[in-house]
Amino acid sequence: MADMAEMAENETVTDPAVTETAAPSHELSAVEAAARIADGSLSPVDLAQQVLARIRVADPEVGAYTVVLEESVLDEAERAAKRIAQEGPRGPLDGVPVSVKDLYDVAGTPTWAGSSALRRACGTPAAADAAVVARLRAAGALVLGKTQMDEFAFGTVTPGTRNPRCPERSAGGSSGGAAAAVAAGMGPLALGTDTGGSVRIPAAMCGVVGLKPTYGVLPGEGVAPLSWSLDTPGVLSRGVADAALAFAALTGTDTDAFVEPGVVSEPASAEGMTLAVPDDALFTRCAPDVAERVAAAVDLLAAQGARIVRVSLPMADLVSPAVALIMAAEASAHHRGALRDGAELHPTTRDRLEEGALVPARDYIDALRTRQLLHARWQEAFEGVDAFVLPTVAITPVAHGEFFLPQPDGGMDVVPVASTRFAHPASLTGLPALSVPCGSPEDGLPVGLQFMGRPHGEQTLLRLGRLYESLTGGPWPVAEVPAGA
């Protein structure tokens, strides 16, 4: 959790002044905030102050932040305000506050990677920003602080972080702090990382948008690795337009290719699009409410003119075992020093790393070969298809500490497997994927709808996501976070 005592000592942050006709600034989307900053109707300083005020109120209940860089973000906001007044916006995110998962280096701040052992052992601040953080700053973004995560990004629940939409339940992981911060209005955008679903899983659990780009599109320099051949920087936001704006800024793409005054360029319908939906057997591996809402979303897209084809996921039974082997072996290799030196790791983290150290080289190589074969098979599956549509996560958010999940057939599932089952195909193949809230908040606990695309097909996914979002009244609003939740 953020150092709230230190924040309270800084009296430069004041509660936001809210009028009856204007929403609080912390509820603005990134697109709205950037537009208002550019036209002079909102100061970056006022926006930063109101978001920081929201953090002071909400984060003691949510636990999304490990550290809030209050002094530096206000200094950055003041410089941005002067620069914009004199020269106009530096980039598409000028003056917009963004949080960063505690896996990214931020100059002047230690990187703890969600590990209490690293927090105790390492107080050395990073010498430079991670490459993706540097790109955010180049686009004018203000770095709010660092968000909570599973230790070394090896998990799916983010201990210590509560789901703003259902506080008694998990926010998902490993980018759970990032998703919770966005859902609770503690910054309109967040950077996460996605190795086996760690952007998309918490996005689905918290009712926000999560974009995992094509592997390799965004640089990994300055990001503490979990599994270097799977790790992918990603973006979390409340709406698709914000994710599109952030992706355009991070890739140096002309924002007009994604955003037209405040909304993603979207087809008037899904006419002419072909969407592949996994066969019905897949939905027997989902919680009933997840299956029902995803099926309803497919029907809605079909009503908008999409041609729906039923397919079997290529070599589906090999996907998660291959991801698990690759991740375990690479994570253990990277963290061998922590194992050797007897670092006080969380017991689950230590168990996983020790298991990874026992993976035979031939099994790791076989998993890499399986990935190569699967990548080719998935490329074939995309012939004549614009995107795959499937659940993001097989379950709704689980209660804190829940691990075993009874199944209708009398069997048992476990949270890590149920959380990653539908995220792993895009992870293993390196394909881009987008998770959007499925349905509306009135439907019950958050569920994620996942669009998976061709390599470098992010624009198609974002347009599809925006179309679906517009049909369901999205984006979802900021979650209410009552004191003492």
C-alpha positions in Angstrom: 0.0 0.0 0.0 1.2 3.5 -0.7 2.9 5.4 2.1 -0.3 7.3 3.2 1.4 8.9 6.2 3.9 10.6 3.9 1.1 11.8 1.6 -0.8 13.3 4.5 2.2 15.4 5.5 2.1 17.1 2.1 -0.5 19.8 2.4 -0.2 20.9 -1.3 -2.9 18.3 -2.2 -6.4 19.6 -1.6 -9.8 17.9 -2.0 -11.2 18.4 -5.5 -13.8 21.1 -5.9 -16.8 19.4 -7.6 -19.6 21.4 -9.2 -23.1 20.1 -9.8 -22.5 20.3 -13.6 -19.0 18.8 -13.9 -17.7 15.4 -12.9 -14.6 15.3 -10.6 -11.4 15.4 -12.7 -10.4 12.0 -11.4 -13.3 10.6 -13.3 -12.2 12.0 -16.6 -10.9 9.5 -19.2 -7.4 10.1 -20.5 -8.8 11.2 -23.9 -11.1 13.8 -22.1 -8.3 15.0 -19.8 -5.8 15.4 -22.7 -8.4 17.3 -24.8 -9.2 19.7 -21.9 -5.6 20.2 -21.1 -4.9 21.0 -24.7 -7.7 23.5 -25.0 -6.8 25.2 -21.7 -10.0 24.3 -19.8 -8.1 22.1 -17.4 -4.7 22.6 -15.8 -2.3 19.6 -15.4 -1.7 20.8 -11.9 -5.4 20.8 -11.0 -5.8 17.3 -12.5 -2.8 16.0 -10.7 -4.0 17.4 -7.4 -7.5 15.9 -7.8 -6.2 12.5 -8.7 -3.8 12.6 -5.7 -6.7 13.6 -3.5 -8.6 10.6 -4.8 -5.7 8.4 -3.9 -5.7 9.7 -0.4 -9.3 8.8 0.0 -9.5 5.5 -1.9 -6.1 3.8 -1.6 -6.3 3.1 2.1 -9.3 0.9 1.3 -8.0 -0.6 -2.0 -4.2 -0.9 -1.6 -3.3 -0.3 -5.2 -0.1 1.6 -4.8 3.3 0.7 -3.3 4.5 4.3 -3.5 2.9 7.6 -4.7 5.4 10.1 -6.1 3.4 13.1 -4.9 6.1 15.7 -4.9 7.6 14.8 -8.3 4.2 14.4 -10.1 3.2 17.9 -8.9 6.5 19.3 -10.1 6.0 17.6 -13.4 2.5 19.0 -13.7 3.7 22.5 -13.0 6.4 22.2 -15.7 3.8 20.7 -18.1 1.4 23.6 -17.5 4.0 26.2 -18.3 5.3 24.3 -21.4 1.8 23.8 -22.8 0.9 27.4 -22.2 4.0 28.5 -24.2 4.4 25.8 -26.8 1.3 23.6 -26.9 1.1 19.9 -25.9 4.3 17.9 -26.3 2.4 14.7 -27.1 -1.0 13.0 -26.9 -0.7 12.4 -23.2 0.7 15.8 -22.1 -0.4 16.4 -18.5 -2.2 13.1 -18.1 -1.2 11.1 -14.9 -0.3 7.4 -15.4 0.6 4.8 -12.8 3.3 2.2 -13.3 3.5 -1.4 -12.1 6.3 -2.0 -9.7 8.2 -4.1 -12.3 9.2 -1.0 -14.3 12.2 1.1 -13.5 11.3 4.7 -12.7 14.3 7.0 -12.4 14.9 7.9 -8.7 12.6 5.2 -7.3 13.6 1.6 -6.3 12.1 -1.3 -8.2 10.9 -3.9 -5.7 8.9 -6.2 -8.2 6.3 -6.8 -5.5 8.9 -8.6 -3.3 9.2 -7.9 0.4 12.7 -9.4 0.2 13.8 -6.9 -2.4 12.2 -4.1 -0.4 14.2 -5.0 2.6 17.4 -5.6 0.7 17.3 -2.9 -2.0 16.8 0.8 -1.4 18.8 1.8 -4.5 16.8 4.0 -6.8 16.7 3.2 -10.5 19.2 5.3 -12.5 16.9 5.7 -15.5 13.4 5.1 -16.7 12.4 1.8 -18.3 12.1 2.3 -22.1 8.3 2.2 -22.0 8.2 4.7 -19.1 10.5 7.0 -21.1 8.1 6.8 -24.0 5.2 7.8 -21.7 7.2 10.8 -20.5 8.1 11.7 -24.1 4.3 11.8 -24.8 3.9 14.2 -21.8 2.5 11.7 -19.3 3.0 12.3 -15.5 4.1 9.3 -13.5 1.9 9.1 -10.4 3.6 6.2 -8.7 4.1 2.5 -8.6 1.4 -0.1 -8.2 1.1 -3.4 -6.3 1.7 -6.8 -7.9 2.3 -10.5 -7.2 5.9 -11.1 -6.1 8.1 -11.1 -9.3 4.7 -11.1 -11.3 4.4 -14.8 -10.4 0.7 -15.0 -9.5 -2.9 -14.1 -10.2 -4.3 -12.5 -7.1 -2.1 -9.5 -6.0 -2.1 -10.0 -2.3 -2.8 -6.8 -0.3 -4.9 -5.3 -3.1 -8.8 -5.3 -2.9 -11.1 -5.2 -5.9 -12.7 -1.7 -6.0 -15.9 -3.2 -7.5 -16.2 -6.0 -4.9 -13.8 -5.3 -2.0 -14.3 -8.8 -0.5 -12.9 -10.3 -3.7 -9.5 -10.5 -5.5 -8.5 -7.8 -8.0 -6.7 -10.5 -10.1 -3.0 -10.4 -10.9 -0.2 -9.9 -11.4 -1.0 -6.4 -12.4 -3.8 -6.2 -9.8 -2.7 -2.9 -8.4 -2.7 -1.3 -11.8 -6.2 -2.5 -12.6 -7.6 -1.5 -9.2 -6.1 2.0 -9.4 -7.8 2.6 -12.8 -11.1 1.1 -11.6 -11.1 3.3 -8.5 -10.3 6.5 -10.3 -6.7 6.7 -9.0 -5.4 7.6 -12.4 -7.0 7.1 -15.9 -4.2 4.9 -17.3 -1.8 2.3 -15.9 1.2 0.3 -17.2 1.1 -3.4 -16.5 2.9 -6.4 -17.8 1.4 -9.6 -19.4 3.3 -12.9 -19.3 0.5 -15.4 -18.9 -2.4 -13.0 -18.8 -1.3 -10.5 -16.1 -2.8 -7.4 -17.8 -6.0 -9.1 -19.1 -6.8 -11.1 -15.9 -7.0 -8.2 -13.5 -8.7 -6.0 -16.2 -11.5 -8.6 -16.4 -11.7 -8.9 -12.6 -11.9 -5.2 -12.0 -14.2 -4.2 -14.9 -11.6 -2.2 -16.9 -9.9 -2.6 -20.3 -6.6 -4.4 -20.7 -4.5 -4.4 -23.9 -1.7 -6.9 -24.4 0.1 -5.9 -27.6 1.9 -8.2 -30.0 5.0 -9.6 -28.4 8.0 -7.4 -29.1 6.1 -4.3 -30.2 6.9 -2.5 -26.9 10.5 -2.8 -25.5 11.2 -4.6 -22.3 14.4 -2.8 -21.3 14.2 -1.6 -17.7 11.4 -4.1 -16.8 12.3 -6.8 -14.3 11.7 -10.0 -16.2 9.6 -13.0 -15.1 9.8 -15.0 -18.4 11.8 -13.1 -21.0 10.3 -14.9 -24.0 6.7 -14.2 -22.9 6.8 -10.9 -21.0 4.9 -8.1 -22.7 4.3 -4.5 -21.5 0.6 -3.7 -21.6 -1.9 -0.9 -20.9 -4.9 -0.8 -18.5 -7.6 1.9 -18.8 -11.3 2.3 -18.0 -12.3 2.7 -21.7 -11.1 1.4 -25.1 -10.4 4.9 -26.4 -7.9 5.5 -23.6 -6.1 2.2 -24.3 -5.9 3.2 -28.0 -4.5 6.6 -27.2 -1.9 5.2 -24.9 -0.9 2.5 -27.4 -0.6 5.1 -30.1 1.6 7.2 -27.9 3.8 4.3 -26.9 4.3 3.1 -30.4 4.7 6.6 -32.0 1.6 5.9 -34.2 -0.4 8.7 -35.6 -3.2 9.0 -33.0 -5.7 9.7 -35.8 -5.4 6.0 -36.8 -6.9 5.1 -33.5 -8.7 8.1 -32.1 -11.1 10.6 -33.8 -12.2 13.4 -31.4 -12.4 11.4 -28.2 -13.5 8.0 -29.5 -11.8 5.1 -31.2 -12.4 5.0 -35.0 -15.1 2.4 -35.1 -17.2 0.6 -37.7 -20.8 1.6 -37.7 -21.5 -2.1 -37.4 -19.6 -5.4 -37.6 -20.8 -5.9 -41.1 -18.3 -7.7 -43.2 -16.3 -8.9 -40.2 -15.7 -12.6 -39.5 -15.3 -13.5 -35.8 -14.2 -17.0 -34.7 -15.7 -18.4 -31.5 -14.4 -21.5 -29.9 -16.8 -24.5 -30.0 -19.3 -25.1 -27.2 -17.0 -27.5 -25.4 -14.9 -24.5 -24.3 -17.9 -23.0 -22.4 -18.2 -26.1 -20.3 -14.9 -25.0 -18.7 -16.4 -21.6 -17.6 -18.5 -20.5 -14.7 -22.1 -20.4 -15.9 -22.5 -16.7 -15.6 -19.3 -16.2 -17.6 -20.4 -18.5 -20.4 -23.9 -16.8 -20.5 -22.5 -13.3 -20.8 -19.9 -14.1 -23.4 -22.5 -16.0 -25.4 -24.7 -12.9 -25.2 -21.9 -10.7 -26.4 -21.3 -12.9 -29.4 -25.0 -12.7 -30.2 -24.9 -8.9 -29.9 -22.0 -8.7 -32.4 -23.8 -11.1 -34.7 -26.8 -8.8 -34.6 -24.4 -6.0 -35.7 -23.6 -7.9 -38.9 -20.6 -10.0 -37.8 -20.3 -13.5 -39.4 -19.7 -15.9 -36.6 -17.8 -19.1 -37.3 -17.4 -21.9 -34.7 -13.9 -23.3 -34.5 -11.8 -25.6 -32.3 -8.8 -23.9 -30.7 -5.6 -25.3 -32.3 -3.9 -27.8 -30.1 -5.6 -26.3 -27.1 -4.5 -28.9 -24.6 -0.8 -28.2 -25.2 -1.1 -24.4 -24.6 -1.1 -24.1 -20.8 1.5 -26.8 -20.2 3.9 -25.2 -22.6 3.4 -21.7 -21.0 3.9 -23.2 -17.5 7.1 -24.9 -18.5 8.6 -21.9 -20.2 7.6 -19.5 -17.5 8.9 -21.7 -14.7 12.2 -22.5 -16.3 12.9 -18.9 -17.3 11.7 -17.4 -14.0 13.9 -19.8 -12.0 16.9 -19.0 -14.2 16.5 -15.3 -13.7 15.9 -15.5 -10.0 18.5 -18.2 -9.2 20.4 -15.7 -7.1 17.5 -15.2 -4.8 17.1 -19.0 -4.4 20.9 -19.5 -3.9 21.1 -16.7 -1.3 18.1 -17.8 0.7 16.1 -14.7 0.2 12.9 -14.5 2.3 10.5 -15.0 -0.6 6.8 -15.7 -0.3 6.5 -19.5 0.2 4.4 -19.9 -3.0 7.0 -17.9 -5.0 9.8 -20.0 -3.6 8.0 -23.2 -4.4 7.4 -22.1 -8.0 11.0 -21.0 -8.6 12.3 -24.3 -7.1 10.0 -26.3 -9.3 11.3 -24.3 -12.3 14.9 -25.2 -11.4 13.9 -28.8 -11.8 12.6 -28.5 -15.3 14.9 -30.6 -17.6 16.5 -28.8 -20.5 14.8 -31.2 -22.9 11.4 -30.3 -21.6 12.1 -26.6 -21.9 13.3 -27.1 -25.5 10.2 -29.2 -26.3 8.0 -26.4 -24.9 9.7 -23.9 -27.2 9.2 -26.2 -30.1 5.6 -26.6 -29.2 5.2 -22.8 -29.2 6.7 -22.6 -32.6 4.3 -25.2 -33.9 1.3 -23.6 -32.2 2.2 -20.2 -33.6 2.1 -21.7 -37.1 -1.2 -23.4 -36.4 -2.8 -20.2 -35.0 -1.6 -18.3 -38.1 -3.6 -20.9 -40.2 -6.6 -20.5 -37.9 -6.7 -16.8 -38.7 -7.3 -17.4 -42.4 -10.4 -15.5 -43.3 -10.9 -14.4 -39.7 -10.7 -10.9 -38.3 -10.5 -11.9 -34.6 -11.2 -14.6 -32.1 -13.8 -14.0 -29.4 -13.6 -15.8 -26.1 -13.8 -15.2 -22.4 -10.8 -13.5 -20.7 -11.1 -15.5 -17.5 -13.2 -18.6 -16.9 -14.4 -17.3 -13.5 -15.6 -14.1 -11.8 -13.5 -12.5 -9.0 -12.8 -15.0 -6.2 -13.0 -14.3 -2.5 -9.7 -13.4 -0.9 -7.8 -16.6 0.0 -10.1 -18.8 -2.2 -8.1 -21.4 -4.1 -10.2 -24.5 -4.9 -13.3 -24.1 -7.0 -16.0 -26.8 -7.1 -17.2 -27.7 -10.6 -20.7 -28.6 -11.7 -19.6 -32.2 -12.6 -18.3 -32.7 -9.1 -14.6 -32.1 -9.9 -12.4 -29.3 -8.7 -10.6 -26.4 -10.4 -8.0 -24.1 -8.9 -7.8 -20.4 -9.2 -4.5 -20.0 -11.1 -5.6 -22.5 -13.8 -9.1 -21.1 -14.1 -7.7 -17.6 -14.3 -5.2 -18.3 -17.1 -6.9 -20.9 -19.2 -8.1 -18.4 -21.9 -5.3 -15.9 -21.5 -2.5 -18.4 -22.3 -3.1 -18.8 -26.1 -2.2 -15.2 -26.8 0.7 -15.4 -24.3 2.2 -18.4 -26.0 1.8 -17.3 -29.6 2.7 -13.7 -28.9 -0.6 -12.5 -30.5 -2.3 -9.3 -29.4 -5.3 -9.5 -27.2 -7.8 -7.0 -25.7 -10.0 -7.6 -22.7 -13.1 -5.4 -22.3 -15.8 -5.5 -19.6 -18.5 -7.9 -20.7 -22.0 -6.5 -20.3 -22.7 -3.8 -17.8 -22.1 -3.3 -14.1 -25.8 -4.2 -13.4 -25.2 -7.7 -14.7 -23.2 -8.7 -11.5 -19.6 -9.4 -10.8 -17.1 -8.3 -13.5 -16.6 -10.6 -16.5 -14.1 -10.0 -19.3 -14.7 -10.4 -23.0 -11.5 -11.1 -25.0 -10.7 -10.3 -28.6 -7.5 -12.0 -29.9 -6.0 -10.8 -33.2 -3.4 -11.3 -35.9 0.2 -10.2 -35.3 0.2 -6.4 -35.2 -3.6 -6.4 -35.4 -4.1 -4.1 -32.4 -6.1 -1.5 -34.4 -8.7 -4.1 -35.4 -9.0 -5.3 -31.8 -9.4 -1.7 -30.5 -12.1 -0.9 -33.0 -14.0 -4.1 -32.2 -13.7 -3.4 -28.5 -14.9 0.1 -28.9 -17.9 -1.1 -31.0 -18.9 -3.6 -28.3 -18.3 -1.1 -25.6 -20.6 1.4 -27.3 -23.3 -1.2 -27.6 -23.3 -2.0 -23.9 -23.1 1.6 -22.6 -19.5 1.5 -21.6 -17.0 2.3 -20.4 -17.8 1.2 -16.9 -17.8 4.2 -14.5 -15.3 4.7 -11.7 -16.0 2.3 -8.8 -17.4 3.7 -5.6 -14.9 3.1 -2.7 -16.6 3.9 0.6 -14.4 4.5 3.6 -14.0 1.3 5.6 -15.0 -0.9 2.6 
